[in-house]
Amino acid sequence: MDRRHFFGGTAALAGAAATGCAGVNGNAGTASGRTPFSVAGTSIPIVGSDEVFPVRRIYCIGRNYAAHSREMGSDPNREPPFFFQKPTDAVQYVPAGTVAEHPYPSLTKNYHYEAELVAALGKGGRNIPVDRALELVYGYTLGLDMTRRDLQRAMGDEKKPWEIGKSFDRSAPIGAIHRVAQTGHFRQGAIWLKVNGQTKQNANLNQMIWSVAEQISKLSEANELFPGDIIYSGTPENVGPVVKGDVIEMHVDGLPNLSVRIV
């Protein structure tokens, strides 16, 4: 299924979404005409279907588990949620049951893992109330928010944007999308990450400071959301470095594990 057809179908469903419905798609300013070259779209397989989920935007919430917020030097009791984005071509799809090769990126000497539940939206809108926010969710998967931590910290120390630490090639390994009808919504359950078989991160989804529904609601205040948006919902404490040769395995209860080898 091509990107235009997917958005045309799912945007029609958005008319029944919560307050402030999305338009036909998220590309209202797109000009018509021939292009001098083609740009590949980004999509993720949908489990149990021959369809794929086209990715429009990747949103990530920062410091959404209290212990992780503290280890990053913040106070989770005072800070409102904040978000950043990764480019869609940061996606590295990892099929279940495989160990994908994940390249150690350039410019860094302190490369960190962050395990996260990912929500994929099939509807959109503005100013979505929390009690209707989960109506927008098409499905879930799990993903890694890989981070060049030394670059992120250096930019932060200089009061500069730390995009270079987060938004680079293959910085978003991700599994296939599981539709809500298959899994239900994820409000609790174990989330853990191992490196070379040793547990590094281990928490419960109910320890999120801001739930998935609250994240969607807050995001929709700042940006109109659309079908194809995905949200990385934050990582637990004990983020840390990996080096070439390390194998990362990530788990969320109710979803297949995701594994990559750093090469």
C-alpha positions as CSV (number, residue, x, y, z in Angstrom):
1,M,0.0,0.0,0.0
2,D,1.4,3.4,-1.0
3,R,1.7,6.3,1.4
4,R,-1.0,8.5,-0.3
5,H,-3.6,5.7,-0.2
6,F,-2.9,4.9,3.5
7,F,-3.3,8.5,4.6
8,G,-6.4,9.0,2.5
9,G,-8.1,6.0,4.2
10,T,-7.0,6.7,7.8
11,A,-7.6,10.4,7.6
12,A,-11.2,9.7,6.9
13,L,-11.3,7.8,10.2
14,A,-9.8,10.8,12.0
15,G,-13.1,12.7,11.4
16,A,-14.5,10.8,14.3
17,A,-11.4,11.5,16.5
18,A,-11.4,13.8,19.4
19,T,-11.5,17.6,19.5
20,G,-9.8,19.3,16.5
21,C,-9.7,16.6,13.8
22,A,-6.8,16.1,11.4
23,G,-7.1,17.2,7.8
24,V,-6.6,14.9,4.8
25,N,-2.9,14.5,5.7
26,G,0.1,16.2,7.3
27,N,1.4,17.6,4.1
28,A,-0.9,20.6,3.5
29,G,1.9,22.6,1.9
30,T,3.0,20.0,-0.6
31,A,3.4,21.3,-4.2
32,S,2.2,19.4,-7.2
33,G,4.5,18.6,-10.1
34,R,7.3,16.3,-11.1
35,T,10.3,15.9,-8.9
36,P,14.0,15.8,-10.1
37,F,14.6,12.8,-7.9
38,S,12.8,10.3,-5.7
39,V,12.9,10.2,-1.9
40,A,12.0,6.9,-0.3
41,G,9.3,6.8,2.3
42,T,9.7,5.0,5.7
43,S,7.3,2.2,6.6
44,I,7.1,-0.6,9.2
45,P,5.4,-4.0,8.7
46,I,2.1,-4.6,10.4
47,V,1.9,-8.0,12.1
48,G,-0.7,-10.3,10.6
49,S,-1.2,-8.2,7.5
50,D,0.4,-7.6,4.1
51,E,0.1,-3.8,4.9
52,V,2.8,-1.6,6.2
53,F,2.6,1.4,8.5
54,P,3.9,4.6,6.9
55,V,5.8,6.7,9.4
56,R,5.1,10.5,9.2
57,R,6.9,11.8,12.3
58,I,8.8,10.3,15.2
59,Y,8.2,12.0,18.5
60,C,10.1,11.1,21.6
61,I,9.4,12.1,25.2
62,G,12.4,12.8,27.5
63,R,12.9,11.7,31.1
64,N,9.5,10.0,31.5
65,Y,10.5,7.6,34.3
66,A,11.3,9.2,37.7
67,A,14.5,7.3,38.3
68,H,15.8,8.0,34.8
69,S,15.0,11.6,35.2
70,R,17.0,11.7,38.4
71,E,20.0,9.9,36.9
72,M,20.0,12.6,34.1
73,G,20.0,15.4,36.7
74,S,16.4,16.5,36.7
75,D,13.5,16.6,39.2
76,P,10.6,14.5,38.0
77,N,8.2,16.1,40.5
78,R,8.5,19.6,38.9
79,E,9.2,19.2,35.2
80,P,6.4,19.1,32.6
81,P,6.8,16.7,29.7
82,F,9.1,17.7,26.9
83,F,9.5,16.1,23.4
84,F,12.0,16.0,20.6
85,Q,11.9,14.4,17.2
86,K,14.0,12.0,15.1
87,P,13.9,11.9,11.3
88,T,11.8,9.1,9.8
89,D,14.9,7.7,8.1
90,A,16.4,7.1,11.5
91,V,14.2,3.9,11.6
92,Q,16.0,0.6,11.5
93,Y,13.3,-2.2,11.2
94,V,14.3,-5.3,13.2
95,P,12.2,-8.4,12.5
96,A,11.2,-10.5,15.5
97,G,13.4,-13.5,16.1
98,T,16.5,-11.9,14.5
99,V,19.6,-10.1,15.7
100,A,20.0,-7.1,13.4
101,E,23.4,-5.6,12.8
102,H,23.4,-2.1,14.2
103,P,26.3,0.2,13.2
104,Y,28.2,2.0,15.9
105,P,27.8,5.7,14.7
106,S,30.5,8.2,13.9
107,L,31.7,11.0,16.2
108,T,30.9,9.3,19.5
109,K,32.8,7.5,22.1
110,N,29.9,7.0,24.5
111,Y,27.0,5.3,22.7
112,H,23.9,4.6,24.9
113,Y,20.8,2.3,24.7
114,E,17.4,3.4,25.8
115,A,14.5,0.9,25.8
116,E,11.0,2.2,25.0
117,L,7.4,1.3,24.3
118,V,6.3,2.8,21.0
119,A,2.7,3.9,20.2
120,A,1.7,4.2,16.5
121,L,-1.1,6.6,15.7
122,G,-3.9,5.8,13.1
123,K,-5.9,8.9,13.7
124,G,-5.0,12.5,14.5
125,G,-6.2,15.8,15.9
126,R,-5.5,18.8,18.0
127,N,-6.1,19.4,21.7
128,I,-7.1,15.8,22.3
129,P,-8.5,15.2,25.8
130,V,-6.7,12.5,27.8
131,D,-9.8,10.4,28.1
132,R,-10.0,10.1,24.3
133,A,-6.3,10.0,23.5
134,L,-6.0,6.3,23.2
135,E,-8.6,6.3,20.4
136,L,-5.9,7.6,18.2
137,V,-3.6,4.6,18.7
138,Y,-3.4,2.2,15.8
139,G,-0.9,-0.2,17.5
140,Y,2.2,-0.7,19.5
141,T,5.7,-1.9,19.2
142,L,9.0,-1.6,21.0
143,G,12.0,0.4,20.1
144,L,15.5,1.7,21.0
145,D,16.3,5.4,21.3
146,M,20.0,5.1,20.6
147,T,21.9,8.1,21.8
148,R,25.4,9.6,21.2
149,R,25.5,10.6,24.9
150,D,28.8,12.5,24.8
151,L,27.5,14.7,21.9
152,Q,24.1,15.2,23.6
153,R,25.8,16.3,26.9
154,A,28.3,18.6,25.2
155,M,25.5,20.4,23.3
156,G,23.5,20.7,26.5
157,D,26.4,22.1,28.4
158,E,26.7,24.8,25.7
159,K,23.0,25.5,25.7
160,K,22.7,24.3,22.1
161,P,20.2,21.9,20.6
162,W,21.3,18.3,21.2
163,E,19.8,16.9,18.0
164,I,23.2,15.6,16.9
165,G,23.1,13.2,19.9
166,K,19.6,11.8,19.1
167,S,18.8,12.3,15.4
168,F,21.2,10.3,13.2
169,D,21.2,7.3,10.9
170,R,19.6,4.2,12.4
171,S,19.1,5.8,15.8
172,A,15.6,4.3,16.1
173,P,15.7,0.5,15.9
174,I,12.1,-0.7,16.0
175,G,9.9,-3.8,15.7
176,A,6.8,-4.5,13.6
177,I,3.5,-2.8,14.6
178,H,1.0,-4.9,16.5
179,R,-2.5,-3.5,16.2
180,V,-4.4,-2.6,19.3
181,A,-7.0,-5.3,18.5
182,Q,-4.2,-7.8,18.9
183,T,-2.6,-6.5,22.1
184,G,-4.9,-4.1,23.9
185,H,-3.4,-0.9,25.4
186,F,-0.2,-1.1,27.4
187,R,-0.7,0.6,30.8
188,Q,1.5,-1.8,32.8
189,G,3.9,-4.7,32.4
190,A,7.6,-5.3,32.5
191,I,10.0,-3.4,30.3
192,W,13.7,-4.5,30.4
193,L,16.9,-4.4,28.4
194,K,19.9,-6.7,28.6
195,V,23.4,-6.3,27.2
196,N,25.2,-9.6,26.5
197,G,22.6,-11.4,28.7
198,Q,23.1,-9.1,31.7
199,T,20.1,-7.0,32.8
200,K,20.7,-3.3,32.6
201,Q,17.2,-1.7,32.6
202,N,14.3,-3.3,34.5
203,A,11.0,-1.4,35.2
204,N,7.3,-1.4,34.8
205,L,5.3,0.6,32.3
206,N,3.1,1.9,35.1
207,Q,6.1,3.8,36.4
208,M,5.9,6.3,33.5
209,I,5.5,9.9,34.8
210,W,3.2,10.7,31.8
211,S,1.1,7.8,30.4
212,V,0.8,7.2,26.7
213,A,-2.7,8.9,26.8
214,E,-1.2,11.9,28.6
215,Q,1.7,12.1,26.1
216,I,-0.7,12.1,23.1
217,S,-2.8,14.8,24.8
218,K,0.1,17.0,25.6
219,L,1.7,16.6,22.1
220,S,-1.6,17.5,20.4
221,E,-1.6,20.9,22.2
222,A,1.7,21.8,20.5
223,N,1.3,20.0,17.1
224,E,-1.6,18.7,15.1
225,L,-1.2,14.9,15.2
226,F,-1.7,12.8,12.1
227,P,-2.0,9.1,11.1
228,G,1.5,7.8,10.8
229,D,3.0,9.6,13.8
230,I,4.8,7.4,16.2
231,I,5.7,8.2,19.8
232,Y,8.6,6.7,21.8
233,S,7.2,6.8,25.3
234,G,10.4,7.2,27.4
235,T,13.0,4.9,28.9
236,P,13.6,3.6,32.5
237,E,16.7,4.2,34.5
238,N,20.1,2.7,34.0
239,V,20.8,3.8,30.5
240,G,24.4,3.0,29.6
241,P,27.1,2.5,26.9
242,V,27.6,-0.3,24.4
243,V,30.6,-1.0,22.2
244,K,31.1,-3.0,19.0
245,G,30.3,-6.7,19.5
246,D,27.7,-6.1,22.2
247,V,24.3,-7.7,21.8
248,I,21.2,-5.7,23.1
249,E,18.0,-7.5,23.8
250,M,14.9,-5.6,24.7
251,H,11.6,-6.8,26.1
252,V,8.1,-5.4,26.8
253,D,5.4,-7.8,28.2
254,G,3.0,-8.8,25.4
255,L,5.4,-8.0,22.5
256,P,8.2,-10.0,20.8
257,N,11.7,-9.1,21.9
258,L,13.9,-6.9,19.9
259,S,17.6,-7.6,19.5
260,V,20.6,-5.9,17.8
261,R,24.3,-6.5,17.6
262,I,26.6,-3.4,17.6
263,V,28.9,-3.6,14.6
